[in-house]
Amino acid sequence: MSSIAKTHSAAFRRPKSYKAQRNPGRKPTHPGALLRDEVLPALGVSVSQAAEQMQITRQTLHRILAERSAVTAAMALRLGKFCGNGPDLWLGMQNLHDLWHEERALKDTLGRIKTMKAA
């Protein structure tokens, strides 16, 4: 391999590992917000069309888009199929969102729970 090819291949190598850093004080995005603000507009479909495609009611989809309902495992499967990206993104976003809220709601209680260690 020539020195130029080596230089170019080194310049375009992926980093060995990359972990995204997020501000722990910032509320994680509800999956409905991503669907409402980014996905549906990018796909060029209305809420009615998306609901029909996923075989759910418009009201069900509206509750998710308004961030009033959580994305369940069943809904994540539907969203993943509809968007072509699988259920993991949708469940992961919902879990992060739920954990962030619950951690704050249970802060005092969690502070009183002793962490056990194996002998």
C-alpha positions in Angstrom: 0.0 0.0 0.0 1.4 3.4 -0.9 2.0 6.1 1.7 -0.9 8.2 0.2 -3.3 5.2 0.5 -2.2 4.6 4.1 -2.7 8.3 5.0 -6.2 8.2 3.4 -7.2 5.0 5.0 -6.1 6.2 8.4 -8.0 9.4 8.0 -11.2 7.6 7.2 -11.1 5.0 10.0 -13.9 4.9 12.4 -13.0 5.6 16.1 -12.6 2.4 18.1 -15.4 3.3 20.4 -17.8 6.1 20.7 -20.3 6.6 23.4 -22.7 9.5 23.1 -22.7 11.7 26.1 -26.0 13.4 27.2 -26.7 15.9 29.8 -28.2 13.9 32.7 -30.2 17.0 33.8 -32.0 17.2 30.4 -35.2 15.3 30.1 -35.0 12.6 27.5 -37.1 13.0 24.4 -40.4 11.2 24.5 -40.6 8.9 21.4 -43.9 10.6 20.4 -42.0 13.9 20.0 -39.6 12.3 17.6 -42.4 10.7 15.7 -44.4 14.0 15.6 -41.6 16.4 14.8 -39.2 14.4 12.6 -40.5 11.0 11.4 -44.0 11.7 10.1 -43.0 14.9 8.3 -40.0 13.1 6.7 -42.3 10.3 5.6 -44.8 12.8 4.3 -47.7 11.0 5.9 -50.6 12.4 8.1 -51.5 11.2 11.5 -54.6 9.5 10.0 -52.5 7.8 7.3 -49.9 6.6 9.8 -52.6 5.3 12.2 -54.3 3.5 9.4 -51.1 1.9 8.2 -50.3 0.7 11.8 -53.9 -0.5 12.3 -54.5 1.7 15.3 -56.9 4.5 16.0 -56.0 8.1 15.4 -56.7 8.8 19.0 -54.2 6.2 20.1 -51.6 7.8 17.9 -52.5 11.3 19.0 -52.0 10.4 22.6 -48.5 9.2 21.8 -47.7 12.2 19.7 -49.0 14.5 22.5 -46.7 12.6 24.9 -49.7 11.6 27.0 -49.2 7.9 26.4 -46.2 5.7 26.6 -44.9 3.5 23.7 -45.6 -0.1 24.7 -43.8 -3.1 23.4 -46.7 -3.8 21.0 -46.7 -0.2 19.8 -42.9 -0.3 19.4 -43.3 -3.3 17.1 -45.9 -1.4 15.0 -43.7 1.8 14.9 -40.6 -0.2 14.1 -42.4 -2.0 11.2 -44.0 1.2 9.9 -40.7 3.2 10.0 -38.5 0.3 9.0 -36.1 0.6 12.0 -37.4 -2.1 14.4 -38.8 -1.7 17.9 -35.5 -1.1 19.8 -35.2 2.6 19.2 -38.8 3.3 20.3 -38.6 1.1 23.5 -35.2 2.5 24.4 -36.4 6.1 24.1 -39.5 5.3 26.2 -37.4 3.5 28.8 -35.0 6.5 29.1 -37.9 8.9 29.4 -39.7 6.8 32.0 -36.5 6.2 34.1 -35.6 9.9 34.1 -39.1 10.8 35.5 -39.2 7.9 38.0 -35.7 8.6 39.3 -36.8 12.2 40.1 -40.1 11.1 41.6 -38.3 8.4 43.8 -35.2 10.5 44.7 -35.9 10.6 48.4 -36.9 6.9 48.7 -34.0 5.7 46.6 -31.7 7.7 48.9 -32.9 5.7 51.9 -32.4 2.3 50.2 -29.1 0.6 51.2 -27.1 -0.9 48.3 -26.2 -4.5 49.1 -22.9 -6.1 48.2 -22.2 -9.8 47.8 -20.1 -11.4 50.6 
